[in-house]
Amino acid sequence: MTQHPVLGDIRVRGIKLTAAPVGGMTEAEMTISSGNKLAHGTVDTSDRQDAEMLPSAVPVQLVDPNGVKVPNDSYPFPDSSRLLGAYQKLVIGRRINDQANALVRQGRMAVYPSSHGQEACQVAAAVVIDRQDWLFPTYRDTVAVITRGVDPLEVLTLLRGDWHSGYDPLEHKVATQATPLATQLLHAVGVAHAAKLKGEDTVVLALCGDGATSEGDFHEA
Ligand SMILES: Cc1ncc(C[n+]2csc(CCOP(=O)(O)OP(=O)(O)O)c2C)c(N)n1
């Protein structure tokens, strides 16, 4: 298999993913470092009208593990001010995670599902959507909710068990953080469908963990 000129080989925990372009297709092959082939397949997107909406068959990489920029024609590199703004939000997110953990240990909050170490997913989810768009977060997505502009004090109220939701979902276009796995995905589809019927230019972004993808609600949504 010819290596993809941009993506080349990607190695995650001993699993090597080789990607190669074949006409309008992307060929992906997964091998473990011992050389055993795990899977080999071709993803043909050439006859799909919604091809541009489909996720890439291989992970998108804009920065390599050494911090070097990886050029990608489909994803222009964000400008410096946008990157700096996102980095600032990452630092704030890490601080909020650490503080909330401390509040739990002090007995001031019942629980805090932290996103420590994965704050980038949180910040990215919140900054890619616009004001008219909706966010449907889980219990673990506090940093995304705060990055969206909701007051941290209001957000953490939920985890003190004080209110249904400490903030007004309609004001911020952020649904209440969902604890039952994957239920928020159905609500998100409902809001997206309503926006479509009303002709509104609205994106609805729903978050969930990998475990939640085993729930019926995930597949129904
Ligand atoms: C419907 C439902 N079943 C079980 C649980 C209990 N539960 C809470 S968190 C969790 C694991 C979820 O894993 P994942 O979706 O990967 O998200 P993560 O917490 O790792 O971010 C489970 C089973 C729940 N909250 N809701």
The ligand as a Tripos MOL2 file, in Angstrom:
@<TRIPOS>MOLECULE
LIG
   26    27     1     0     0
SMALL
NO_CHARGES

@<TRIPOS>ATOM
      1 C1        -28.4960    4.8870   30.9280 C.3       1 LIG1
      2 C2        -27.3320    4.8300   31.8880 C.ar      1 LIG1
      3 N1        -26.7760    3.6410   32.1810 N.ar      1 LIG1
      4 C3        -25.7210    3.5850   33.0350 C.ar      1 LIG1
      5 C4        -25.2130    4.7080   33.6020 C.ar      1 LIG1
      6 C5        -24.0490    4.6320   34.5830 C.3       1 LIG1
      7 N2        -22.8500    5.2150   33.9940 N.ar      1 LIG1
      8 C6        -22.4420    6.4570   34.3250 C.ar      1 LIG1
      9 S1        -21.0520    6.8970   33.5470 S.2       1 LIG1
     10 C7        -20.9460    5.4090   32.7610 C.ar      1 LIG1
     11 C8        -19.8170    5.1570   31.8030 C.3       1 LIG1
     12 C9        -19.9420    6.0040   30.5540 C.3       1 LIG1
     13 O1        -18.8030    5.8990   29.7170 O.3       1 LIG1
     14 P1        -18.6170    6.8610   28.4890 P.3       1 LIG1
     15 O2        -19.8990    6.9880   27.7100 O.co2     1 LIG1
     16 O3        -17.4370    6.3590   27.7230 O.co2     1 LIG1
     17 O4        -18.3310    8.2810   29.0840 O.3       1 LIG1
     18 P2        -17.2080    8.7750   30.0980 P.3       1 LIG1
     19 O5        -17.8360    8.8010   31.4670 O.co2     1 LIG1
     20 O6        -16.0360    7.8110   30.0130 O.co2     1 LIG1
     21 O7        -16.8720   10.1610   29.6440 O.co2     1 LIG1
     22 C10       -21.9980    4.5810   33.1160 C.ar      1 LIG1
     23 C11       -22.1880    3.2020   32.6110 C.3       1 LIG1
     24 C12       -25.8240    5.9490   33.2600 C.ar      1 LIG1
     25 N3        -25.3860    7.1140   33.7270 N.pl3     1 LIG1
     26 N4        -26.8630    5.9830   32.4020 N.ar      1 LIG1
@<TRIPOS>BOND
     1     1     2 1
     2     2     3 ar
     3     2    26 ar
     4     3     4 ar
     5     4     5 ar
     6     5     6 1
     7     5    24 ar
     8     6     7 1
     9     7     8 ar
    10     7    22 ar
    11     8     9 ar
    12     9    10 ar
    13    10    11 1
    14    10    22 ar
    15    11    12 1
    16    12    13 1
    17    13    14 1
    18    14    15 2
    19    14    16 1
    20    14    17 1
    21    17    18 1
    22    18    19 2
    23    18    20 1
    24    18    21 1
    25    22    23 1
    26    24    25 1
    27    24    26 ar
@<TRIPOS>SUBSTRUCTURE
     1 LIG1         1 GROUP 0 **** ****
